[in-house]
Amino acid sequence: GAVVSQHPSWVICKSGTSVKIECRSLDFQATTMFWYRQFPKQSLMLMATSNEGSKATYEQGVEKDKFLINHASLTLSTLTVTSAHPEDSSFYICSASTSGGGNIQYFGAGTRLSVL
Amino acid sequence: AQSVTQLDSQVPVFEEAPVELRCNYSSSVSVYLFWYVQYPNQGLQLLLKYLSGSTLVKGINGFEAEFNKSQTSFHLRKPSVHISDTAEYFCAVSDRAAAAGNKLTFGGGTRVLVKP
């Protein structure tokens, strides 16, 4: 149980284009989803928290107009990197959790974004 | 606010030897504690968690951790490691109070390299 699917696992795009990453909870309803960014050999940096049907809450320093987050249902959240640039190249990871039960987050497998 | 310190950034260990990964945290409120493992180019997998009750927690793959409130520590141990345990390990905490949401604060990670 508690499986989170993230797609795509790897994407290459040209500078200036937009990329959408999907995060799905396959066997549970996720009241909250999180988006993280991870630089090589570093820990995870929380970008934003999203609750179903509400606007995402972005962490300080994260551009909300650049990293668009949509959480339209209890099983799906999307992160769109708009007008991507090479400095946006990174490993993006989503997680999902339900209310109660110790605040456990279940993670997707991550998406490696390379912007040329 | 919370912070998590993983004292060792890298831990080389021989196969079948024991390993201990140290984690200390700082928080003004009660927390839940977690250990996650990340294999190369993958998301995070929950190893174990401390929510309440017995301070010795057993997780998957033969790992265990002990919560020590007085020392604010949650060290991870395995009595005999395998080559397949080579990975990055993250300690994390979250605020117990439901109103605070369930954001995770991660440590910097410990890279375990198991040598034959």
Interface residues (C-beta under 8 A of the other chain):
Chain A: V4 Q6 T32 F34 K41 Q42 S43 L44 L46 T49 F91 I93 S95 S97 S99 G100 G102 N103 I104 Q105 Y106 F107 G108 A109 G110 R112
Chain B: Y32 F34 Y36 N41 Q42 G43 L44 Q45 L46 K49 L51 F90 S94 D95 R96 A98 G101 N102 K103 L104 F106 G107 G108 G109 R111
